[in-house]
Each structure stands twice: as structure tokens, then as C-alpha cells.
């Protein structure tokens, strides 16, 4: 099975869920320890990534209801990530955009990554639910 195949990721959804949950916990840790700015946009995104990670781990729950819940939670997170990312594009258009000195905590890049992650999580949960309904 090729790494470019969706089936590759659907079959490993629980492992990916653990990875996403770990990312969420790490992000919350650096926030609560005061290492990064307390950003409300970031807090929503990291919470959504963690909640979707939990849904990914519990594969037995993957059905139409879980897909619906994942979609609602995911759309909230994706909307917040897109709004934060758009603020960066607005600065680019105005000619005032600058990356943070520490590029690893740049909100423009992190919100873009969160947008990709959240949408991928929702798609994988939906595909896993579809696979569960066939068996």
C-alpha cells in the first residue's frame, strides 16, 4: 500500500490520532507554562486538534454520528484557523507582513498547518466511518 493512498492513512487512523493528540497536549503545555503567547485562536485550534485526535483513536465509535460531530468540531477549528491565517494575508496585501523572529511560533504558518491538520482529521474520520459501515 502506497504512502500516497488514503487507505494507508485510514488503516493507521489510531496511530495518527495519538500523534495529533500528542501535538495538542504539547501545544497546550507550552501555552500553560507561559512559553508562548496566550492566543485565543491558537487555543481553539489546539483543542479541536486534540478532540479530533481522541475521536480518531476510538475507531469503534466511527459511524455517521461521529462523522457529524467531527465535522461540526472540525469546521469550528477550520474557521478559526482560516480567520487567523487570513489576518496574515491581509498584512501581506498591506505590505506590513513579517514572520516572527522565531519562525516555529509564527501564527501565519501555524494557523495554516492547523487548517491542513483539522481538515485531514475530519476527512480521515469520515472515511473510517464509511469503512466501518461496510463491515
C-alpha positions as CSV (number, residue, x, y, z in Angstrom):
1,X,0.0,0.0,0.0
2,X,1.5,3.3,-1.1
3,X,2.0,6.2,1.3
4,X,0.1,8.4,-1.2
5,X,-3.0,6.2,-0.8
6,X,-5.8,7.4,1.5
7,X,-6.2,3.8,2.6
8,X,-2.7,3.9,4.0
9,X,-3.8,6.6,6.5
10,X,-7.3,5.3,7.2
11,X,-5.8,2.0,8.3
12,X,-3.4,3.9,10.6
13,X,-6.0,6.3,11.9
14,X,-5.5,5.4,15.6
15,X,-1.7,6.0,15.4
16,X,-2.4,9.3,13.7
17,X,-4.9,10.1,16.4
18,X,-2.3,9.6,19.1
19,X,0.1,11.8,17.1
20,X,-2.5,14.6,16.8
21,X,-3.4,14.3,20.5
22,X,0.3,14.5,21.5
23,X,0.7,17.6,19.4
24,X,-2.4,19.1,21.1
25,X,-1.1,18.3,24.6
26,X,2.4,19.7,23.7
27,X,0.9,22.9,22.4
28,X,-1.3,23.3,25.5
29,X,1.7,22.6,27.7
30,X,3.8,25.4,26.2
31,X,0.8,27.7,26.5
32,X,0.0,26.9,30.1
33,X,3.7,27.1,31.0
34,X,3.8,30.6,29.6
35,X,6.3,29.8,26.9
36,X,4.1,31.2,24.1
37,X,1.5,34.0,23.9
38,X,-2.0,33.1,25.2
39,X,-3.7,33.3,21.8
40,X,-7.4,32.5,21.8
41,X,-7.3,31.5,18.1
42,X,-4.5,29.0,18.8
43,X,-6.3,27.6,21.9
44,X,-9.4,26.8,19.8
45,X,-7.2,25.2,17.1
46,X,-5.2,23.1,19.5
47,X,-8.3,22.0,21.4
48,X,-10.0,21.0,18.1
49,X,-7.0,19.0,17.0
50,X,-6.9,17.2,20.4
51,X,-10.6,16.4,20.4
52,X,-10.5,15.1,16.8
53,X,-7.4,13.1,17.8
54,X,-9.4,11.4,20.5
55,X,-12.2,10.6,18.0
56,X,-9.6,9.1,15.7
57,X,-8.2,6.9,18.5
58,X,-11.5,5.3,19.3
59,X,-12.1,3.6,16.0
60,X,-15.1,1.6,17.3
61,X,-17.0,4.9,17.5
62,X,-16.6,5.7,13.8
63,X,-20.2,5.9,12.4
64,X,-22.4,8.6,10.9
65,X,-22.8,10.4,14.3
66,X,-19.1,10.6,15.0
67,X,-18.6,11.9,11.5
68,X,-21.2,14.6,12.1
69,X,-19.6,15.5,15.5
70,X,-16.2,15.6,13.9
71,X,-17.5,17.8,11.1
72,X,-19.0,20.3,13.5
73,X,-16.0,20.5,15.7
74,X,-13.7,20.5,12.7
75,X,-15.5,23.3,10.9
76,X,-15.2,25.4,14.0
77,X,-11.5,24.8,14.2
78,X,-11.0,25.2,10.5
79,X,-13.0,28.5,10.5
80,X,-10.8,29.9,13.4
81,X,-7.6,28.7,11.6
82,X,-8.7,30.3,8.3
83,X,-9.6,33.5,10.1
84,X,-6.2,33.7,11.8
85,X,-4.4,32.8,8.6
86,X,-6.4,35.4,6.6
87,X,-5.1,38.1,9.0
88,X,-1.6,37.2,7.8
89,X,-2.8,37.5,4.1
90,X,-4.3,40.9,5.0
91,X,-0.9,42.1,6.3
92,X,0.8,40.7,3.1
93,X,-1.6,42.8,1.0
94,X,-1.0,45.9,3.1
95,X,2.8,45.4,2.9
96,X,3.2,45.1,6.6
97,X,3.7,41.3,7.0
98,X,6.7,40.0,8.8
99,X,7.4,36.5,10.1
100,X,8.0,36.2,13.8
101,X,11.7,36.2,14.8
102,X,11.2,32.6,16.0
103,X,9.6,31.1,12.9
104,X,8.5,28.0,14.8
105,X,5.8,30.0,16.6
106,X,4.7,32.2,13.7
107,X,0.9,32.4,13.8
108,X,0.6,32.6,10.0
109,X,2.4,29.3,9.5
110,X,0.9,27.6,12.5
111,X,-2.7,28.5,11.5
112,X,-2.0,27.2,8.0
113,X,-0.7,24.0,9.5
114,X,-3.7,23.7,11.8
115,X,-6.0,24.2,8.9
116,X,-4.4,21.3,7.0
117,X,-4.4,19.1,10.1
118,X,-8.0,19.7,11.0
119,X,-9.4,19.1,7.5
120,X,-7.3,15.9,7.2
121,X,-8.6,14.7,10.6
122,X,-12.2,15.2,9.6
123,X,-11.7,13.5,6.2
124,X,-10.0,10.5,7.8
125,X,-12.7,10.1,10.4
126,X,-15.4,10.3,7.7
127,X,-13.5,7.7,5.6
128,X,-13.0,5.4,8.6
129,X,-16.7,5.6,9.4
130,X,-17.6,4.7,5.9
131,X,-15.2,1.7,6.0
132,X,-16.8,0.6,9.4
133,X,-20.3,0.8,7.9
134,X,-19.3,-1.7,5.1
135,X,-18.1,-4.3,7.6
